[in-house]
Amino acid sequence: MSGEQGAVEAREKSAPTALARAYDALGHVGGAILAVMTGAVFLQVVLRFVGSAGFDGLEEVPRFLFVWLVMIGSAAAMQRGQHTVLDYFVNQLTPRGRALVLIAVNGAGIALFAYLIKLSLVLVPNAQLQTSAGLGLPLGWVYAAVPVGSALIILPMLVQILKALGSLWPKHS
């Protein structure tokens, strides 16, 4: 029976959670955004090569999508634990010390991104009143990447804090 229980636990650890699947989908959205950006830049180069003026606002597409790509890509990387980390000194700590540092760092990150969301509550509605020169797109759609991305980044940070708190007080069986 202990072998079956171990197999079940291994399956549960390897099976992606709904949150992991959602963030994987975010990674695919980021890839699609990157493809559109690449296509727009390629089209601009080709049109300039043949001497055409191109489409109005085509140069704005990669610029505006880049903001979304950064925020969505950051959220996906945060959930996967793929952000660049300088952890040499943290790894020298005890497991309890590492958990405390993880809680402090993620807490500071949450505070930063929550502050960005707070600032965006003023910025996005004001930007919605302006339109881009080429596309005529309300700039609020571009600026909305900041609060959306910040919220998506905060969620994995909260999960990390909960895991670290759980490791501080392990359950004894």
C-alpha positions in Angstrom: 0.0 0.0 0.0 2.9 2.4 0.7 4.0 1.9 -2.9 0.6 2.9 -4.2 0.5 5.9 -1.9 4.0 7.0 -3.2 2.8 6.7 -6.8 -0.3 8.8 -6.1 1.9 11.5 -4.4 4.3 11.5 -7.3 1.4 11.9 -9.8 0.0 14.8 -7.7 3.3 16.6 -7.7 3.9 16.1 -11.4 0.3 17.0 -12.5 0.1 20.7 -13.3 -2.3 22.7 -11.3 -5.0 24.9 -12.8 -2.9 27.9 -12.0 0.2 26.4 -13.7 -1.9 25.6 -16.8 -3.3 29.2 -16.8 0.2 30.7 -16.7 1.4 28.3 -19.3 -1.4 29.7 -21.5 -0.1 33.1 -20.7 3.3 32.0 -22.0 1.6 31.0 -25.2 -0.2 34.4 -25.4 3.2 36.0 -25.0 4.6 33.9 -27.8 1.7 35.0 -30.0 2.3 38.7 -29.1 6.0 38.2 -30.1 5.0 36.7 -33.4 2.7 39.6 -34.2 5.4 42.1 -33.2 7.9 40.3 -35.5 5.5 40.2 -38.4 4.8 43.9 -38.0 8.5 44.8 -38.0 9.2 42.5 -40.9 6.3 44.1 -42.9 7.6 47.6 -42.1 11.1 46.6 -43.4 9.7 45.0 -46.6 7.4 48.0 -47.3 10.2 50.5 -46.8 12.5 48.4 -49.1 9.9 48.5 -51.9 9.5 52.2 -51.4 6.0 52.1 -50.0 4.9 54.4 -47.1 3.2 51.4 -45.4 0.2 51.5 -43.3 -0.7 54.2 -40.9 0.2 53.2 -37.3 2.1 50.1 -38.3 5.1 51.3 -36.3 3.0 51.6 -33.2 1.9 48.0 -33.2 5.3 46.5 -31.9 5.8 49.3 -29.5 2.4 48.9 -27.8 2.5 45.1 -27.8 6.0 45.2 -26.3 4.5 46.7 -23.1 2.0 43.8 -22.9 4.7 41.3 -23.7 6.9 42.4 -20.9 4.1 42.3 -18.3 2.6 39.0 -19.5 6.1 37.4 -19.9 7.1 38.5 -16.5 4.1 37.0 -14.9 4.6 33.6 -16.7 8.3 33.6 -15.7 7.4 34.5 -12.1 5.0 31.5 -11.9 7.6 29.1 -13.3 10.4 30.5 -11.1 12.4 31.4 -14.2 13.3 35.0 -13.2 16.9 35.8 -12.7 17.9 35.3 -9.1 21.1 36.0 -7.3 20.8 33.4 -4.6 24.3 32.4 -3.7 24.1 34.0 -0.2 20.5 32.8 0.3 21.6 29.2 -0.4 24.1 29.5 2.4 21.3 30.0 4.9 19.4 27.3 6.8 16.0 26.1 5.3 14.2 28.3 7.8 16.4 31.3 6.9 15.8 30.7 3.1 12.0 30.7 3.8 12.2 33.9 5.8 14.2 35.6 3.0 11.7 34.3 0.4 8.8 35.7 2.4 10.6 39.1 2.8 11.5 39.4 -0.9 8.1 38.3 -2.2 6.4 40.6 0.3 8.5 43.6 -1.0 7.6 42.6 -4.6 3.9 42.4 -3.7 4.1 45.9 -2.2 5.8 47.3 -5.3 3.3 45.7 -7.7 0.3 46.7 -5.5 1.7 50.3 -5.6 1.8 50.1 -9.4 -1.8 48.9 -9.5 -2.8 51.8 -7.2 -1.0 54.4 -9.5 -2.6 52.8 -12.5 -6.1 53.5 -11.1 -5.4 57.1 -12.1 -3.1 56.6 -15.1 -5.2 54.2 -17.1 -8.5 56.2 -17.1 -6.6 59.4 -18.0 -4.8 57.6 -20.8 -8.1 56.3 -22.1 -8.9 60.0 -23.1 -5.9 60.1 -25.4 -5.5 58.3 -28.7 -2.4 57.1 -30.5 -1.4 59.2 -33.6 -1.3 56.3 -36.1 -3.8 53.7 -35.0 -6.2 56.0 -33.2 -6.2 53.5 -30.4 -7.1 54.8 -26.9 -3.9 54.7 -25.0 -5.6 53.3 -21.9 -5.5 49.9 -23.7 -1.7 50.1 -23.8 -1.4 51.4 -20.2 -3.7 48.7 -18.9 -0.9 46.3 -19.3 0.6 47.6 -16.0 -2.2 46.8 -13.6 -3.1 43.6 -15.4 0.5 42.4 -15.5 1.1 43.5 -11.9 -1.9 41.5 -10.7 -0.7 38.5 -12.6 2.7 38.8 -11.1 1.4 39.2 -7.5 -0.5 35.9 -7.6 2.6 33.6 -7.9 4.3 35.7 -5.3 1.5 35.0 -2.9 1.7 31.3 -3.6 5.5 31.4 -2.9 4.8 33.1 0.4 2.2 30.5 1.4 4.6 27.7 0.5 7.4 29.4 2.5 5.1 29.9 5.5 4.2 26.2 5.3 7.8 25.2 5.4 8.4 27.3 8.5 5.9 25.2 10.4 5.9 21.7 8.9 3.2 19.3 9.7 4.4 16.3 11.7 2.7 13.0 10.9 
